[in-house]
Amino acid sequence: MRAIRAERARRAATLERERIGKDAERIWARCQSLAGFVREAWHVIEPSIPYVHGWHIDAICAHLTLHRENLAAAGRMRVRLEDITERVDAIRDDLTSTT
């Protein structure tokens, strides 16, 4: 009986991994643009507010994407990413300190 339960659990875990893999592929395909990412991430960012897509989301995302491309073209994107990395490290250090 124990072997049957173990086999059922193994099959259920395999099916769940396959389902998650397929979901991840679909989500990745939809997140190729900033607007798509916002749409997919909204339920995590604001779970109590339903997502309503509109022209304003497209406009903000287009502006931010253009700004990012301009920074990258000017060679300043790397500096910005390094700044972010330093800030994340500082926050992580603050959160993990035991003092």
C-alpha positions, 0 to 999 in steps of 0.5 A: 500500500505504501508503494502505491501511495508513493507512486501516486505522489510521484505521478502527481508531482510530475504532473504539477511540474509539467503544468508549472512548466507550461504556465511558465512558458505562457507567462514568459511569452506574455512578459516580453514587453513591459506592459505584458509584465505589468499585466502578469505581475499586477495580482502580486503587486496589488492583489486586492485591486483588479487589473484594468488595462488601458491606454495609460498603461501602454503610454507609461510603459512605452515612456519607460522603455524609451527612457531605458533605451536612451540610457543604454544608448548613452552608456549610462544604463550600466551605471544605473544597474550598478547603483541598483545592485548596491542598493539591493545589497545594502537593503539585504545587509540591513534585513539580515543583520542581527544587531 
